[in-house]
């Protein structure tokens, strides 16, 4: 079976797709559409998409890192046979709650979740990571300059290192999205949690003694006419993935935070023109990053402005922008719109179990505990005001150790190895 993967060098989901195929023992041709314009045109013609990854599996087109569709295209049982002897990604099977129980179920596969998995497995806890993808928002960051130990590192590199460490430590990973979390009961009356996770049309349930919520945040959409119609056809939420596809084109970045300015800096060397559209008169991004963007000759700022619509035929051709102060509307001819206006938490599946704040974030105590005994939380999904990778990793560690203490009935408090009296007697 002939398999092609259309990708770009920095796209984290492209690497996940290729790693998945390698794990199954499937040979494929890797086509870098960021460098090969003819290949990019071929990908667009086949898929109708201007976003990566795109997989051509024996003539069947799969857009994105969609595990159920990839498996279906590979032929189900035949694909599993092809991967025999290779390191296959564990996907799990539905089993009765009483018969197969994990010590810790980590929901989320980015910085907080992967760190929690590392620490839980190192405490010899049977650990399962349930996540729709690995890396989350961290994987989309092109360059990280404030992670301790690295002057500069890409989000994709950090993701791969954390994932590899979690797997080596013994964590099992299932690429499915948790849609429901409930209380359950084991055969001996033990209090458990049951997580229902779905991938495609297939859903399975997993049981655990404790849970670590680490679902992070998901990109927020503009909610304007035309946006949803052109997702993957000019509208993108991942500049790291799709920037190389817009060489020599006019594009727009919507937003005023660090992610928006970072997107503009990634696009500036690639695109012909980069508009940065921000609804306020001042940026929330770091001043040095804003100043760097202002020095780029092909970057133009449209402040106090909002996007009111995105237009096109097959692909994006223009967008309507309105100045909030004057009310004046203008039409910008662009072929790409990169949305960088922040993100939202998805906590609906646990709102009946744990207390949330007014923004839907999980309320946590100093040890990562929630209002529900046995459920802990870490990272951007919590009510911490600081959404940073290093804080998420620290939170993941704390939540995992708290889960260990909960299982063994230990109180989560500091116990000194020595006392002041001991030190005086030395």
C-alpha positions as a Markdown table, in Angstrom:
| # | Residue | x | y | z |
|---|---|---|---|---|
| 1 | Unk | 0.0 | 0.0 | 0.0 |
| 2 | Unk | 1.4 | 3.4 | -1.0 |
| 3 | Unk | 1.3 | 6.0 | 1.7 |
| 4 | Unk | 2.2 | 9.6 | 1.5 |
| 5 | Unk | 2.4 | 12.1 | 4.3 |
| 6 | Unk | 2.3 | 15.8 | 3.3 |
| 7 | Unk | 3.9 | 17.8 | 6.1 |
| 8 | Unk | 6.0 | 20.7 | 7.1 |
| 9 | Unk | 9.2 | 20.5 | 9.1 |
| 10 | Unk | 7.9 | 22.2 | 12.3 |
| 11 | Unk | 4.4 | 20.8 | 12.4 |
| 12 | Unk | 4.0 | 18.7 | 15.6 |
| 13 | Unk | 0.9 | 16.9 | 14.4 |
| 14 | Unk | 2.8 | 15.9 | 11.2 |
| 15 | Unk | 5.5 | 14.3 | 13.4 |
| 16 | Unk | 2.8 | 12.5 | 15.5 |
| 17 | Unk | 1.3 | 11.1 | 12.3 |
| 18 | Unk | 4.7 | 9.9 | 11.0 |
| 19 | Unk | 5.6 | 8.4 | 14.4 |
| 20 | Unk | 2.3 | 6.6 | 14.5 |
| 21 | Unk | 2.8 | 5.1 | 11.0 |
| 22 | Unk | 6.4 | 4.0 | 12.0 |
| 23 | Unk | 5.0 | 2.4 | 15.2 |
| 24 | Unk | 2.7 | 0.3 | 13.0 |
| 25 | Unk | 5.5 | -0.7 | 10.7 |
| 26 | Unk | 4.0 | 1.2 | 7.8 |
| 27 | Unk | 6.4 | 2.5 | 5.2 |
| 28 | Unk | 5.5 | 6.0 | 3.8 |
| 29 | Unk | 6.9 | 8.8 | 1.8 |
| 30 | Unk | 7.4 | 12.1 | 3.7 |
| 31 | Unk | 6.6 | 15.1 | 1.5 |
| 32 | Unk | 7.7 | 18.5 | 2.8 |
| 33 | Unk | 5.1 | 20.9 | 1.3 |
| 34 | Unk | 6.8 | 23.8 | 3.0 |
| 35 | Unk | 9.8 | 23.5 | 0.6 |
| 36 | Unk | 8.2 | 21.9 | -2.4 |
| 37 | Unk | 5.6 | 24.2 | -4.0 |
| 38 | Unk | 4.5 | 21.6 | -6.6 |
| 39 | Unk | 3.9 | 19.1 | -3.8 |
| 40 | Unk | 1.9 | 21.7 | -1.9 |
| 41 | Unk | -0.3 | 22.2 | -5.0 |
| 42 | Unk | -0.7 | 18.5 | -5.3 |
| 43 | Unk | -1.8 | 18.2 | -1.6 |
| 44 | Unk | -4.3 | 21.0 | -2.0 |
| 45 | Unk | -5.7 | 19.5 | -5.2 |
| 46 | Unk | -6.1 | 16.1 | -3.5 |
| 47 | Unk | -7.5 | 17.3 | -0.2 |
| 48 | Unk | -8.9 | 20.8 | -0.7 |
| 49 | Unk | -6.8 | 21.7 | 2.3 |
| 50 | Unk | -4.1 | 24.3 | 3.0 |
| 51 | Unk | -3.2 | 22.8 | 6.3 |
| 52 | Unk | -1.1 | 19.9 | 7.4 |
| 53 | Unk | -0.8 | 17.0 | 7.9 |
| 54 | Unk | -2.6 | 15.4 | 5.0 |
| 55 | Unk | -2.2 | 11.6 | 4.5 |
| 56 | Unk | -2.7 | 9.8 | 1.2 |
| 57 | Unk | -3.2 | 6.2 | 2.2 |
| 58 | Unk | -3.7 | 4.1 | -0.9 |
| 59 | Unk | -5.8 | 6.9 | -2.5 |
| 60 | Unk | -7.8 | 7.6 | 0.7 |
| 61 | Unk | -7.2 | 11.1 | 2.0 |
| 62 | Unk | -7.0 | 11.7 | 5.8 |
| 63 | Unk | -6.7 | 15.3 | 7.0 |
| 64 | Unk | -5.0 | 15.9 | 10.3 |
| 65 | Unk | -3.7 | 13.5 | 12.9 |
| 66 | Unk | -7.0 | 11.5 | 13.0 |
| 67 | Unk | -6.1 | 8.1 | 14.5 |
| 68 | Unk | -9.5 | 6.4 | 13.9 |
| 69 | Unk | -9.5 | 7.5 | 10.2 |
| 70 | Unk | -5.8 | 6.5 | 9.8 |
| 71 | Unk | -6.6 | 3.0 | 11.2 |
| 72 | Unk | -9.6 | 2.6 | 9.0 |
| 73 | Unk | -7.6 | 3.7 | 5.9 |
| 74 | Unk | -4.8 | 1.3 | 6.7 |
| 75 | Unk | -7.3 | -1.6 | 6.8 |
| 76 | Unk | -7.9 | -2.3 | 10.4 |
| 77 | Unk | -6.7 | -5.9 | 11.1 |
| 78 | Unk | -4.3 | -5.8 | 8.2 |
| 79 | Unk | -2.6 | -2.7 | 9.5 |
| 80 | Unk | -2.2 | -4.3 | 13.0 |
| 81 | Unk | -0.6 | -7.3 | 11.3 |
| 82 | Unk | 1.8 | -5.0 | 9.4 |
| 83 | Unk | 2.9 | -3.5 | 12.7 |
| 84 | Unk | 3.7 | -6.8 | 14.4 |
| 85 | Unk | 7.0 | -6.6 | 16.2 |
| 86 | Unk | 7.0 | -2.8 | 16.1 |
| 87 | Unk | 6.4 | -0.6 | 19.1 |
| 88 | Unk | 2.6 | -0.1 | 18.7 |
| 89 | Unk | 0.8 | 2.8 | 20.4 |
| 90 | Unk | -1.4 | 1.3 | 23.1 |
| 91 | Unk | -5.0 | 2.1 | 22.5 |
| 92 | Unk | -6.7 | 0.1 | 25.2 |
| 93 | Unk | -9.8 | -2.0 | 25.1 |
| 94 | Unk | -13.1 | -1.6 | 26.9 |
| 95 | Unk | -13.1 | -3.7 | 30.0 |
| 96 | Unk | -15.5 | -4.0 | 33.0 |
| 97 | Unk | -14.7 | -1.5 | 35.6 |
| 98 | Unk | -14.1 | -4.1 | 38.3 |
| 99 | Unk | -11.5 | -6.1 | 36.3 |
| 100 | Unk | -9.1 | -3.6 | 35.0 |
| 101 | Unk | -8.3 | -0.6 | 37.2 |
| 102 | Unk | -5.5 | 2.0 | 36.8 |
| 103 | Unk | -4.0 | 3.7 | 39.8 |
| 104 | Unk | -4.0 | 7.1 | 38.0 |
| 105 | Unk | -5.9 | 8.2 | 34.9 |
| 106 | Unk | -4.3 | 11.4 | 33.5 |
| 107 | Unk | -6.7 | 13.3 | 31.2 |
| 108 | Unk | -4.6 | 15.4 | 28.9 |
| 109 | Unk | -1.3 | 14.9 | 27.0 |
| 110 | Unk | 0.6 | 18.2 | 27.2 |
| 111 | Unk | 3.1 | 19.6 | 29.7 |
| 112 | Unk | 1.0 | 19.0 | 32.9 |
| 113 | Unk | -0.4 | 15.7 | 31.8 |
| 114 | Unk | 2.9 | 14.2 | 30.6 |
| 115 | Unk | 4.8 | 15.4 | 33.7 |
| 116 | Unk | 2.1 | 13.9 | 35.9 |
| 117 | Unk | 2.5 | 10.6 | 34.0 |
| 118 | Unk | 6.3 | 10.6 | 34.5 |
| 119 | Unk | 6.0 | 11.2 | 38.3 |
| 120 | Unk | 3.1 | 8.8 | 38.8 |
| 121 | Unk | 4.9 | 5.9 | 37.0 |
| 122 | Unk | 8.1 | 6.6 | 39.0 |
| 123 | Unk | 6.0 | 6.0 | 42.1 |
| 124 | Unk | 5.1 | 2.6 | 40.6 |
| 125 | Unk | 1.5 | 3.7 | 40.0 |
| 126 | Unk | -0.2 | 2.1 | 37.0 |
| 127 | Unk | -0.8 | 5.1 | 34.8 |
| 128 | Unk | -3.0 | 5.8 | 31.8 |
| 129 | Unk | -2.9 | 9.0 | 29.8 |
| 130 | Unk | -6.1 | 9.7 | 27.9 |
| 131 | Unk | -5.8 | 12.6 | 25.4 |
| 132 | Unk | -7.1 | 13.5 | 21.9 |
| 133 | Unk | -3.6 | 14.4 | 21.0 |
| 134 | Unk | -0.1 | 14.7 | 22.5 |
| 135 | Unk | 1.4 | 18.2 | 23.0 |
| 136 | Unk | -1.7 | 20.4 | 22.9 |
| 137 | Unk | -0.9 | 24.1 | 22.7 |
| 138 | Unk | 2.7 | 23.5 | 23.7 |
| 139 | Unk | 3.3 | 21.6 | 20.4 |
| 140 | Unk | 2.2 | 24.7 | 18.4 |
| 141 | Unk | 4.8 | 27.1 | 19.8 |
| 142 | Unk | 7.6 | 27.6 | 17.3 |
| 143 | Unk | 10.2 | 28.9 | 19.8 |
| 144 | Unk | 10.3 | 28.9 | 23.6 |
| 145 | Unk | 12.8 | 31.1 | 25.3 |
| 146 | Unk | 11.9 | 30.8 | 29.0 |
| 147 | Unk | 11.9 | 27.1 | 29.7 |
| 148 | Unk | 14.7 | 26.4 | 32.3 |
| 149 | Unk | 17.8 | 24.7 | 30.9 |
| 150 | Unk | 17.1 | 25.9 | 27.3 |
| 151 | Unk | 18.1 | 29.2 | 25.8 |
| 152 | Unk | 15.8 | 28.3 | 22.9 |
| 153 | Unk | 13.7 | 25.2 | 22.2 |
| 154 | Unk | 10.7 | 24.4 | 20.1 |
| 155 | Unk | 7.4 | 23.2 | 21.6 |
| 156 | Unk | 7.6 | 20.2 | 19.4 |
| 157 | Unk | 11.0 | 19.2 | 20.7 |
| 158 | Unk | 9.8 | 19.5 | 24.3 |
| 159 | Unk | 6.7 | 17.5 | 23.6 |
| 160 | Unk | 8.7 | 14.6 | 22.0 |
| 161 | Unk | 11.1 | 14.5 | 25.0 |
| 162 | Unk | 8.3 | 14.5 | 27.6 |
| 163 | Unk | 6.3 | 11.9 | 25.7 |
| 164 | Unk | 9.3 | 9.6 | 25.3 |
| 165 | Unk | 10.2 | 9.9 | 29.0 |
| 166 | Unk | 6.6 | 9.2 | 30.0 |
| 167 | Unk | 6.5 | 6.1 | 27.8 |
| 168 | Unk | 9.9 | 4.9 | 29.0 |
| 169 | Unk | 8.7 | 5.3 | 32.6 |
| 170 | Unk | 5.8 | 2.9 | 31.8 |
| 171 | Unk | 2.8 | 5.2 | 31.2 |
| 172 | Unk | 0.2 | 3.8 | 28.8 |
| 173 | Unk | -1.3 | 6.3 | 26.3 |
| 174 | Unk | -4.6 | 6.2 | 24.4 |
| 175 | Unk | -5.4 | 8.8 | 21.8 |
| 176 | Unk | -9.0 | 9.4 | 22.6 |
| 177 | Unk | -11.0 | 12.4 | 24.0 |
| 178 | Unk | -12.6 | 12.0 | 27.4 |
| 179 | Unk | -16.3 | 13.0 | 27.1 |
| 180 | Unk | -17.5 | 11.9 | 30.5 |
| 181 | Unk | -16.1 | 11.3 | 33.9 |
| 182 | Unk | -18.2 | 9.8 | 36.7 |
| 183 | Unk | -17.9 | 8.0 | 40.0 |
| 184 | Unk | -17.9 | 4.2 | 39.8 |
| 185 | Unk | -17.6 | 1.2 | 42.1 |
| 186 | Unk | -15.3 | -1.7 | 42.0 |
| 187 | Unk | -16.3 | -5.3 | 42.7 |
| 188 | Unk | -15.2 | -5.0 | 46.3 |
| 189 | Unk | -17.0 | -1.7 | 46.9 |
| 190 | Unk | -13.9 | 0.4 | 46.2 |
| 191 | Unk | -14.7 | 3.9 | 45.1 |
| 192 | Unk | -13.4 | 4.5 | 41.6 |
| 193 | Unk | -13.7 | 6.9 | 38.7 |
| 194 | Unk | -14.9 | 5.9 | 35.2 |
| 195 | Unk | -13.7 | 7.8 | 32.2 |
| 196 | Unk | -15.5 | 7.5 | 28.9 |
| 197 | Unk | -13.2 | 8.3 | 26.0 |
| 198 | Unk | -14.1 | 8.4 | 22.3 |
| 199 | Unk | -12.1 | 8.3 | 19.1 |
| 200 | Unk | -14.2 | 8.6 | 15.9 |
| 201 | Unk | -17.4 | 6.6 | 16.5 |
| 202 | Unk | -15.8 | 4.2 | 19.0 |
| 203 | Unk | -16.0 | 4.9 | 22.7 |
| 204 | Unk | -14.5 | 2.9 | 25.6 |
| 205 | Unk | -14.5 | 3.2 | 29.4 |
| 206 | Unk | -11.5 | 3.1 | 31.7 |
| 207 | Unk | -11.5 | 2.9 | 35.5 |
| 208 | Unk | -9.1 | 4.5 | 37.9 |
| 209 | Unk | -8.6 | 5.0 | 41.6 |
| 210 | Unk | -7.5 | 8.6 | 41.1 |
| 211 | Unk | -7.7 | 11.2 | 38.3 |
| 212 | Unk | -5.4 | 14.1 | 37.2 |
| 213 | Unk | -7.2 | 16.7 | 35.1 |
| 214 | Unk | -4.7 | 18.3 | 32.7 |
| 215 | Unk | -6.7 | 19.1 | 29.6 |
| 216 | Unk | -5.2 | 22.6 | 29.2 |
| 217 | Unk | -6.9 | 25.0 | 26.8 |
| 218 | Unk | -8.1 | 24.9 | 23.2 |
| 219 | Unk | -7.8 | 27.8 | 20.7 |
| 220 | Unk | -10.6 | 30.2 | 20.7 |
| 221 | Unk | -12.4 | 31.0 | 17.4 |
| 222 | Unk | -13.4 | 34.4 | 16.1 |
| 223 | Unk | -17.1 | 33.4 | 15.7 |
| 224 | Unk | -17.5 | 35.5 | 12.5 |
| 225 | Unk | -19.2 | 34.6 | 9.3 |
| 226 | Unk | -17.0 | 32.6 | 7.0 |
| 227 | Unk | -14.5 | 31.4 | 9.6 |
| 228 | Unk | -15.8 | 27.8 | 10.0 |
| 229 | Unk | -16.3 | 27.6 | 6.2 |
| 230 | Unk | -12.6 | 28.2 | 5.5 |
| 231 | Unk | -10.9 | 26.2 | 8.3 |
| 232 | Unk | -8.0 | 24.4 | 6.6 |
| 233 | Unk | -8.6 | 26.5 | 3.5 |
| 234 | Unk | -6.9 | 29.7 | 4.6 |
| 235 | Unk | -8.1 | 29.9 | 8.2 |
| 236 | Unk | -5.5 | 28.4 | 10.6 |
| 237 | Unk | -5.0 | 28.0 | 14.3 |
| 238 | Unk | -1.5 | 26.7 | 14.1 |
| 239 | Unk | 1.1 | 29.0 | 12.6 |
| 240 | Unk | 3.9 | 26.5 | 13.3 |
| 241 | Unk | 2.1 | 24.0 | 11.1 |
| 242 | Unk | 0.9 | 26.0 | 8.3 |
| 243 | Unk | 3.1 | 29.1 | 7.8 |
| 244 | Unk | 5.3 | 27.5 | 5.1 |
| 245 | Unk | 2.2 | 27.1 | 2.9 |
| 246 | Unk | 1.8 | 30.8 | 2.6 |
| 247 | Unk | 5.1 | 31.8 | 1.0 |
| 248 | Unk | 4.8 | 35.1 | -0.9 |
| 249 | Unk | 1.1 | 35.5 | 0.1 |
| 250 | Unk | -0.6 | 38.3 | 2.1 |
| 251 | Unk | -1.9 | 37.0 | 5.4 |
| 252 | Unk | -3.4 | 38.3 | 8.6 |
| 253 | Unk | -2.9 | 37.5 | 12.3 |
| 254 | Unk | -5.7 | 38.3 | 14.7 |
| 255 | Unk | -4.8 | 38.9 | 18.3 |
| 256 | Unk | -2.7 | 41.0 | 20.6 |
| 257 | Unk | -1.0 | 38.6 | 23.0 |
| 258 | Unk | 2.3 | 36.8 | 22.9 |
| 259 | Unk | 1.0 | 34.0 | 20.6 |
| 260 | Unk | -0.2 | 36.6 | 18.1 |
| 261 | Unk | 3.1 | 38.5 | 18.0 |
| 262 | Unk | 5.0 | 35.2 | 17.8 |
| 263 | Unk | 2.8 | 34.2 | 14.8 |
| 264 | Unk | 3.6 | 37.5 | 13.1 |
| 265 | Unk | 7.3 | 36.9 | 13.6 |
| 266 | Unk | 7.1 | 33.4 | 12.2 |
| 267 | Unk | 5.1 | 34.6 | 9.2 |
| 268 | Unk | 7.2 | 37.7 | 8.4 |
| 269 | Unk | 10.1 | 35.9 | 6.7 |
| 270 | Unk | 7.7 | 33.7 | 4.7 |
| 271 | Unk | 4.7 | 35.9 | 3.7 |
| 272 | Unk | 4.8 | 39.0 | 1.4 |
| 273 | Unk | 2.6 | 41.0 | 3.9 |
| 274 | Unk | 1.5 | 40.4 | 7.4 |
| 275 | Unk | -1.3 | 42.3 | 9.0 |
| 276 | Unk | -1.7 | 42.2 | 12.8 |
| 277 | Unk | -5.3 | 43.0 | 13.8 |
| 278 | Unk | -5.9 | 43.8 | 17.4 |
| 279 | Unk | -9.1 | 45.0 | 19.0 |
| 280 | Unk | -7.3 | 47.3 | 21.5 |
| 281 | Unk | -4.9 | 50.2 | 21.1 |
| 282 | Unk | -2.2 | 48.4 | 23.1 |
| 283 | Unk | -0.7 | 44.9 | 23.0 |
| 284 | Unk | -0.7 | 42.4 | 25.9 |
| 285 | Unk | 2.4 | 40.8 | 24.5 |
| 286 | Unk | 5.9 | 41.3 | 25.9 |
| 287 | Unk | 7.2 | 44.7 | 24.9 |
| 288 | Unk | 10.4 | 43.3 | 23.4 |
| 289 | Unk | 8.5 | 41.0 | 21.1 |
| 290 | Unk | 6.2 | 43.8 | 19.9 |
| 291 | Unk | 9.2 | 46.0 | 19.2 |
| 292 | Unk | 10.8 | 43.2 | 17.2 |
| 293 | Unk | 7.7 | 42.8 | 15.1 |
| 294 | Unk | 7.4 | 46.6 | 14.5 |
| 295 | Unk | 10.9 | 46.5 | 13.0 |
| 296 | Unk | 9.8 | 44.0 | 10.3 |
| 297 | Unk | 9.1 | 46.0 | 7.2 |
| 298 | Unk | 6.3 | 43.7 | 5.9 |
| 299 | Unk | 4.4 | 43.7 | 9.2 |
| 300 | Unk | 1.5 | 46.2 | 9.5 |
| 301 | Unk | -0.5 | 46.8 | 12.7 |
| 302 | Unk | -4.3 | 47.5 | 12.6 |
| 303 | Unk | -5.2 | 48.5 | 16.1 |
| 304 | Unk | -8.6 | 49.2 | 17.6 |
| 305 | Unk | -9.9 | 46.9 | 14.9 |
| 306 | Unk | -12.0 | 43.7 | 14.7 |
| 307 | Unk | -12.6 | 41.1 | 12.0 |
| 308 | Unk | -16.3 | 41.0 | 11.0 |
| 309 | Unk | -16.2 | 38.4 | 8.2 |
| 310 | Unk | -14.0 | 36.2 | 6.1 |
| 311 | Unk | -14.8 | 35.7 | 2.4 |
| 312 | Unk | -13.7 | 33.6 | -0.5 |
| 313 | Unk | -14.7 | 31.0 | -3.0 |
| 314 | Unk | -12.7 | 27.7 | -2.6 |
| 315 | Unk | -10.1 | 29.4 | -0.4 |
| 316 | Unk | -9.8 | 32.6 | 1.6 |
| 317 | Unk | -9.6 | 35.6 | -0.5 |
| 318 | Unk | -10.4 | 38.5 | 1.8 |
| 319 | Unk | -11.6 | 39.6 | 5.2 |
| 320 | Unk | -13.7 | 42.6 | 6.5 |
| 321 | Unk | -12.2 | 44.7 | 9.2 |
| 322 | Unk | -14.0 | 47.4 | 11.3 |
| 323 | Unk | -12.3 | 50.1 | 13.3 |
| 324 | Unk | -14.0 | 50.2 | 16.7 |
| 325 | Unk | -13.4 | 53.9 | 17.2 |
| 326 | Unk | -14.4 | 55.3 | 13.8 |
| 327 | Unk | -16.8 | 52.5 | 12.7 |
| 328 | Unk | -15.0 | 52.5 | 9.3 |
| 329 | Unk | -15.0 | 49.1 | 7.5 |
| 330 | Unk | -12.4 | 48.0 | 5.1 |
| 331 | Unk | -11.7 | 45.0 | 2.9 |
| 332 | Unk | -8.3 | 43.3 | 3.2 |
| 333 | Unk | -7.2 | 41.0 | 0.4 |
| 334 | Unk | -5.5 | 38.1 | 2.2 |
| 335 | Unk | -5.1 | 34.4 | 1.5 |
| 336 | Unk | -4.5 | 33.3 | 5.1 |
| 337 | Unk | -6.0 | 34.2 | 8.5 |
| 338 | Unk | -4.2 | 33.0 | 11.6 |
| 339 | Unk | -6.4 | 33.2 | 14.7 |
| 340 | Unk | -4.5 | 33.9 | 17.9 |
| 341 | Unk | -7.0 | 35.3 | 20.3 |
| 342 | Unk | -6.5 | 33.1 | 23.3 |
| 343 | Unk | -8.1 | 29.9 | 24.4 |
| 344 | Unk | -10.9 | 28.3 | 26.4 |
| 345 | Unk | -11.0 | 25.4 | 28.8 |
| 346 | Unk | -13.2 | 22.4 | 28.2 |
| 347 | Unk | -14.5 | 21.3 | 31.6 |
| 348 | Unk | -18.1 | 20.4 | 30.8 |
| 349 | Unk | -17.4 | 16.7 | 31.3 |
| 350 | Unk | -16.4 | 17.3 | 35.0 |
| 351 | Unk | -18.7 | 20.2 | 36.0 |
| 352 | Unk | -20.9 | 17.8 | 38.0 |
| 353 | Unk | -17.9 | 16.4 | 39.9 |
| 354 | Unk | -15.6 | 19.3 | 40.8 |
| 355 | Unk | -16.0 | 23.0 | 41.6 |
| 356 | Unk | -15.2 | 25.4 | 38.7 |
| 357 | Unk | -14.7 | 29.2 | 38.8 |
| 358 | Unk | -16.6 | 31.8 | 36.8 |
| 359 | Unk | -14.3 | 31.1 | 33.8 |
| 360 | Unk | -15.0 | 27.3 | 33.9 |
| 361 | Unk | -11.5 | 26.6 | 35.3 |
| 362 | Unk | -11.0 | 23.9 | 37.9 |
| 363 | Unk | -10.5 | 25.3 | 41.4 |
| 364 | Unk | -7.5 | 23.7 | 43.1 |
| 365 | Unk | -5.8 | 23.8 | 46.5 |
| 366 | Unk | -2.1 | 24.1 | 47.2 |
| 367 | Unk | -1.5 | 20.4 | 46.5 |
| 368 | Unk | -3.5 | 20.3 | 43.2 |
| 369 | Unk | -6.5 | 18.8 | 45.0 |
| 370 | Unk | -10.0 | 19.7 | 43.8 |
| 371 | Unk | -13.3 | 19.7 | 45.6 |
| 372 | Unk | -13.7 | 16.0 | 44.8 |
| 373 | Unk | -11.5 | 13.6 | 46.8 |
| 374 | Unk | -9.3 | 11.6 | 44.5 |
| 375 | Unk | -9.5 | 14.1 | 41.6 |
| 376 | Unk | -6.5 | 16.4 | 41.1 |
| 377 | Unk | -5.8 | 19.1 | 38.5 |
| 378 | Unk | -2.8 | 20.8 | 37.0 |
| 379 | Unk | -1.8 | 23.3 | 34.2 |
| 380 | Unk | -3.9 | 25.7 | 32.2 |
| 381 | Unk | -7.2 | 24.0 | 33.0 |
| 382 | Unk | -6.9 | 25.2 | 36.7 |
| 383 | Unk | -7.6 | 28.6 | 38.2 |
| 384 | Unk | -3.9 | 29.5 | 38.4 |
| 385 | Unk | -3.5 | 33.0 | 36.9 |
| 386 | Unk | -0.1 | 32.1 | 35.3 |
| 387 | Unk | -0.4 | 30.0 | 32.2 |
| 388 | Unk | 3.2 | 29.0 | 31.6 |
| 389 | Unk | 4.7 | 25.6 | 30.6 |
| 390 | Unk | 7.1 | 25.5 | 33.5 |
| 391 | Unk | 4.1 | 26.1 | 35.9 |
| 392 | Unk | 2.1 | 23.4 | 34.2 |
| 393 | Unk | 5.0 | 20.9 | 34.6 |
| 394 | Unk | 5.3 | 21.7 | 38.3 |
| 395 | Unk | 1.6 | 21.4 | 38.7 |
| 396 | Unk | 1.6 | 18.0 | 37.0 |
| 397 | Unk | 4.3 | 16.8 | 39.4 |
| 398 | Unk | 2.4 | 18.0 | 42.4 |
| 399 | Unk | -0.9 | 16.4 | 41.3 |
| 400 | Unk | 0.8 | 13.0 | 40.7 |
| 401 | Unk | 2.5 | 13.0 | 44.1 |
| 402 | Unk | -0.8 | 14.0 | 45.7 |
| 403 | Unk | -2.6 | 11.2 | 43.9 |
| 404 | Unk | 0.1 | 8.8 | 45.3 |
| 405 | Unk | -0.5 | 10.1 | 48.8 |
| 406 | Unk | -4.3 | 9.7 | 48.3 |
| 407 | Unk | -4.1 | 6.1 | 47.2 |
| 408 | Unk | -1.9 | 5.2 | 50.2 |
| 409 | Unk | -3.7 | 7.3 | 52.7 |
| 410 | Unk | -0.8 | 9.7 | 53.4 |
| 411 | Unk | -1.4 | 13.3 | 54.3 |
| 412 | Unk | 0.1 | 15.7 | 51.7 |
| 413 | Unk | 2.3 | 17.7 | 54.0 |
| 414 | Unk | 6.0 | 18.3 | 54.5 |
| 415 | Unk | 7.7 | 16.1 | 57.1 |
| 416 | Unk | 11.2 | 17.2 | 58.0 |
| 417 | Unk | 14.0 | 14.6 | 57.9 |
| 418 | Unk | 15.5 | 16.3 | 61.0 |
| 419 | Unk | 14.4 | 18.6 | 63.7 |
| 420 | Unk | 16.1 | 21.6 | 65.3 |
| 421 | Unk | 16.8 | 19.5 | 68.4 |
| 422 | Unk | 18.5 | 16.8 | 66.3 |
| 423 | Unk | 20.8 | 19.5 | 64.7 |
| 424 | Unk | 21.8 | 20.7 | 68.1 |
| 425 | Unk | 22.8 | 17.2 | 69.2 |
| 426 | Unk | 25.1 | 16.6 | 66.2 |
